[in-house]
Amino acid sequence: MNHITKNTFKVFLILLSFKSIAQEDVSLLKTVCIERFTRFIDWPEKPNRSSYNLVYLGDYDDPIKQVLEKNFKFMLVKNNKVVVVHCKHVSDLKNKEIDILFISNTFSDKLVEILSYTANKPILTIGDKDNFGTKGVLINFFIQQNKLKFEINEPAVKKSGLNVSFHLYKLARVIK
Amino acid sequence: MLNIIKNWSIKSKLIAILLIVSIFTLVFGGSLSVYIEITSKREEFARLSVTQAKLLAEYSVSPMVFEDKDGATEVLSKAMSLDNLSCVVLLNMNGNVFTSFNLKSPENIIKNLKFDYQFIGKTLHVKQPVIYNDKLYGYIYLVADTTSIDEQLVDYIKKTILFTFLILLIALFITYQLQKIVSVPIYQLAEITKEISVKKDYQMRVEKKGNDEIGVLYDNFNLLMDTIQIQQKIQNEAESDLTEMTKQLMKHNNELQRFAYITSHDLRAPVVNLVNLLNFIEKDDLNEKNKLILDKIDISIQQLNNTLHELIEIVSLKKNLDDAKEIINFETLLHEITTGIEKQIEESKAEIKADFKIKEIFYIKSHINSILLNLLTNAIKYRSSERKPTIFISTELVNNYVCLKVADNGLGIDLNKNKRNVFGLHKRFHYNIEGKGIGLFILKSLVESLDGEVDVESEVGQGSNFIIYLKCEIK
C-alpha cells in the first residue's frame, strides 16, 4: 500500500451499500464499469477488427459470468460487439485472442502464471481481489467503506501498450 | 447660438470654439472609452467564465460517464472556490439537473441560451457541453455574479469623468494661453486703429510680428496708413491753398464792396444835383426840340438815380450780414410793418390775416423786416382787380427750418415760364405795374446769406404763395 498514491479527488466513488444490494447487482455494477472503462482505453489498431474478446477466467458458477455474458450481448465497445468467452483453466488462455481478461478472485494463487500470458500485450486485465493490482493486474476492483472502487497499475498499463485516458486515472487509486 | 456668439470678442470666440471642440472630443472619446471598457470587461469576464466552464466540463467527464454524483458534486464544490461563481450545475443530456452546487431553484437555469454565454441582469449564465470522444454526456452550467465587474466599471466611469474634467481644465488653460497668438495681434490692431482715429495721428504704424494672415493684415494696414498719410498731406496742402485763396477772395471782395460803396455814394451827390438843377430849368422857355431833349435827359437821370439806389441797397445788404441777431416777435414785427404801409393797405382795401405757430425766432431783424415788407408790398402791388386782396401770413416748423409763408390771391405768376427767374435780378412779370425787379432778388439774397431757402407756388389769376425757410433758433 506504500506504493499507492491516494488522491481524494481522483477516487472513484460509487455509492453502494453491500448490505442492501444483492450480489447480482454488484456483478452488474462491475459489468457496467468494465464497459465504461473501455470508453477511456484505446487498444492498438487491429486490421479487420469486428469484435472485442472478453475472456472470463473463473468458475462456472460465479454470478458475474452470467451477468457478463448477458449484458455484453447488448453493450458495445468502441462500436464493436463483444464476444464473451469463459475459461476455466489458465492454460485455456494459451493461443487465445484476448482484449479484456476478467480474472476471478478464485485464481489468486495462479495470478503469476496468468500474467505471464498477458505480460507486455495489449490485454486489459481486470481483477476482483485485493492485491491483484499491486501484483500486476491493470485494473482491480476493491471495496472500501462499503463502496466499490478500482485501482490502476500504471507501470503495467504502460507495459501493456494500452492507452488509458487521464480521466480514468482521475477516478482510480493509482499504483505507481 | 450663432447670434449670441457673433457679438463676442475674438478672444471669447476662440476660447468658446476650442472649448466646444475639446468638450465634444473628450465627451465622445470618454464615452467611447467607457463603452470599450464595458464591452471588453464583460467579454473578458465572459471568456474567463467560459474557460472555467470548459475546465469544469473536462473534469466532469469521468463522473458523468460513471454517473458518479458524489464525484461530480466534489468537482463542482472545488469550482465554487473560484471568484464570482454563484452556482454551478451539471445537467444530463436531457437538460435535467444531474447535480448542482448552490442552485437555489432549477428555474434559475435558462434552457436555451443564445450563445455559449448570456448576460442576464447582474449575472452571467454559461453553458458548456461535457463531451468525451465526440460523445455528449451532459452540460456544465454555471452562473457568475457580475457585481464585481460592475463595481469596477462604475469606478472606471468615475475616474473617466474626473480625468475628463481635469483635462478640460488643462484645455481651458492652454486654450486661454494659445488664443493670444491670434487675438492679441488683432486686439492690438483694433487698439491702434482706435488711437489713430482719436488722435488723428496718421504716422502711427503697427509692428509686424509674423508672416501669417495677420502679418499680411498688418502690412496692408500700414500700406493703407501710408496712403492716408499721403492723402492727408495733399488735403492739407489743398486746404492751405484754399485758405489762401479765400483770403485773397475776401480781400478782393472787400475792395470791391468798398469800391461799390465809394462809387455809389460819390455818384449820389452829383446825381441829386443834376435832378435839382433839372427842376430849375424853365421848360416853357425851351423850344419843342429842347423840351424833348430835356425830357429824355430827365428820364436818363431818373434811370441813373434808380440804378444808384439799387446799387446802394445791394451794398447795404452785404454790409448788414454782420448785424447782430436778436429775438424777433412776428406779431410785433407785422404790426410795425403794416403801420408803415397803412396808407397802401387802406387804398387797396387789403385784408391781412396771420397765424404764427412759431411766435419768436432769433434772427437779424432788418432781414425779416425787409423780407416781410417786400412780400406784403408785392402782394398789394400785384393784387387782382377782380377781388378784394387777402394776404395770409403764417409760420411753422418744417424739417428744423422755420417756414414763413406769405400767400395772396393776387395776379399770380406763370411759373411754367418763369420758375427759374422768379428770384432773379431785374426780373419782372407784370410790366403794367411800377417795379424795379430787385425785391425778390434781395429777398433771396437775404435768406440764402443765412443758409435759408426760398420757394414759390403760384397760379396765374389765382395768387401766389411765397415760402421762406429760415435757418434759425426758435425762442
Interface residues (C-beta under 8 A of the other chain):
Chain A: T8 F9 V11 F12 L13 I14 L15 C33 R36 R39 F40 H167 L168 K170 L171
Chain B: Y59 V61 S62 P63 V65 F66 D68 K69 D70 G71 E74 V75 K78 Y132 N133 K135
